[in-house]
Amino acid sequence: MEAFNVLFVDDEVEFLDTLLKRMKKRNVNVSGVKSGEEAIKFVDQEQVDVVVLDVRMPGMDGIETLRQLKKRDPLIEVIMLTGHASVEVAVEGMELGAFDYLMKPMDIDELLYKLQDAHKKKSIQEEKIKNMETMMVQGS
């Protein structure tokens, strides 16, 4: 599997730490931050392929963070995480461009599969853009 960078965003420190450890054991390049504001700063400074984003956080919530992330990098894939069975929020996230959503607590292997799928989608989009740019250069 091709390496890619994942950012986990969750205000529950224990949950975040456990998730990071479990992903590192599976050789996933992961980083973690505790707020939407920190996520925006991180993405402005580091290359991130997939973000796993908690919906409910103090300050900037998951939906607003998703909006800001997509403004900065429309190709970044975001998987929404919710501990609260809120279909409305999940639907809103999907409408704003989230790749998918998972309910907490989630199966770690299911999360890993979704991360791989999200990265594959991003790679395909990047390849399409690269091909279009090549065609445009050749056509001019």
C-alpha positions as CSV (number, residue, x, y, z in Angstrom):
1,M,0.0,0.0,0.0
2,E,1.3,3.4,-0.9
3,A,2.1,5.7,2.0
4,F,-0.2,8.6,2.7
5,N,-0.7,11.1,5.5
6,V,-3.7,11.1,7.8
7,L,-4.7,13.7,10.3
8,F,-7.0,12.8,13.2
9,V,-8.9,15.7,14.8
10,D,-10.7,14.9,18.1
11,D,-11.0,16.8,21.4
12,E,-11.1,13.6,23.4
13,V,-7.4,13.2,24.3
14,E,-7.5,9.6,25.4
15,F,-9.5,8.5,22.3
16,L,-7.1,10.4,20.0
17,D,-4.0,9.0,21.6
18,T,-5.4,5.4,21.4
19,L,-6.4,5.9,17.8
20,L,-2.9,7.3,16.9
21,K,-1.2,4.3,18.6
22,R,-3.4,1.8,16.8
23,M,-2.9,3.4,13.4
24,K,0.9,3.6,13.9
25,K,1.0,-0.1,14.7
26,R,-0.6,-0.6,11.2
27,N,2.1,1.5,9.6
28,V,-0.2,4.5,8.8
29,N,1.5,7.9,8.7
30,V,-0.7,9.7,11.3
31,S,-0.7,13.0,13.2
32,G,-3.3,14.2,15.7
33,V,-4.7,17.5,16.9
34,K,-7.3,18.4,19.4
35,S,-9.4,21.1,17.7
36,G,-10.7,22.4,14.4
37,E,-8.5,25.4,14.7
38,E,-5.4,23.3,15.2
39,A,-6.4,21.1,12.2
40,I,-6.5,24.2,9.9
41,K,-3.1,25.3,11.1
42,F,-1.7,21.8,10.6
43,V,-3.1,21.5,7.0
44,D,-1.7,24.9,6.2
45,Q,1.8,23.7,7.1
46,E,1.8,20.0,6.3
47,Q,0.7,17.8,3.4
48,V,-2.3,15.8,4.4
49,D,-4.3,13.3,2.3
50,V,-7.1,12.3,4.6
51,V,-8.6,13.9,7.7
52,V,-10.6,12.0,10.2
53,L,-12.7,14.6,11.9
54,D,-14.8,14.5,15.0
55,V,-18.2,16.3,14.5
56,R,-18.7,17.6,18.0
57,M,-15.8,19.7,19.4
58,P,-15.7,22.9,21.4
59,G,-14.8,26.0,19.4
60,M,-14.8,25.3,15.7
61,D,-17.0,22.2,15.2
62,G,-16.5,19.5,12.7
63,I,-18.8,20.9,10.1
64,E,-17.1,24.3,10.1
65,T,-13.7,22.6,10.1
66,L,-14.7,20.6,7.1
67,R,-15.8,23.8,5.3
68,Q,-12.4,25.4,6.0
69,L,-10.4,22.4,5.0
70,K,-12.2,22.1,1.7
71,K,-11.7,25.8,1.0
72,R,-8.0,25.3,1.5
73,D,-7.7,22.0,-0.4
74,P,-10.7,20.7,-2.3
75,L,-9.1,17.4,-2.9
76,I,-8.4,16.6,0.7
77,E,-10.7,13.7,1.8
78,V,-12.5,13.9,5.1
79,I,-14.1,11.1,7.1
80,M,-16.5,12.5,9.7
81,L,-16.6,10.8,13.2
82,T,-19.5,11.1,15.4
83,G,-20.3,9.6,18.8
84,H,-23.8,10.9,18.6
85,A,-26.3,9.3,16.2
86,S,-26.9,12.4,14.2
87,V,-27.9,11.6,10.7
88,E,-28.6,15.2,9.9
89,V,-25.0,16.2,10.7
90,A,-23.6,13.3,8.7
91,V,-25.8,14.3,5.7
92,E,-24.7,17.9,6.0
93,G,-21.1,16.7,6.1
94,M,-21.5,14.6,3.0
95,E,-23.2,17.5,1.2
96,L,-20.1,19.7,2.0
97,G,-17.8,17.1,0.5
98,A,-17.0,14.6,3.3
99,F,-15.9,11.3,1.9
100,D,-17.8,9.2,4.5
101,Y,-18.7,9.1,8.1
102,L,-18.3,6.6,11.0
103,M,-20.0,6.2,14.3
104,K,-17.9,6.0,17.5
105,P,-16.7,3.6,18.6
106,M,-15.7,2.2,15.2
107,D,-14.0,-1.0,14.2
108,I,-10.4,-0.2,13.6
109,D,-10.2,-2.3,10.4
110,E,-13.3,-0.6,9.0
111,L,-11.6,2.7,9.6
112,L,-8.4,1.5,7.9
113,Y,-10.4,0.4,4.8
114,K,-12.2,3.8,4.7
115,L,-8.8,5.6,4.9
116,Q,-7.5,3.5,2.0
117,D,-10.6,4.2,-0.1
118,A,-10.4,7.9,0.7
119,H,-6.8,8.0,-0.3
120,K,-7.5,6.1,-3.5
121,K,-10.2,8.6,-4.4
122,K,-7.8,11.5,-3.8
123,S,-5.1,9.9,-5.9
124,I,-7.5,9.3,-8.8
125,Q,-8.6,12.9,-8.7
126,E,-5.0,14.1,-8.6
127,E,-4.2,11.9,-11.6
128,K,-7.1,13.2,-13.6
129,I,-6.0,16.8,-13.0
130,K,-2.4,15.9,-14.0
131,N,-3.7,14.3,-17.2
132,M,-5.9,17.3,-18.0
133,E,-3.0,19.7,-17.4
134,T,-0.7,17.6,-19.7
135,M,-3.4,17.6,-22.4
136,M,-3.8,21.3,-22.1
137,V,-0.1,21.9,-22.4
138,Q,0.1,19.6,-25.4
139,G,-2.9,21.2,-27.0
140,S,-1.5,24.8,-26.8
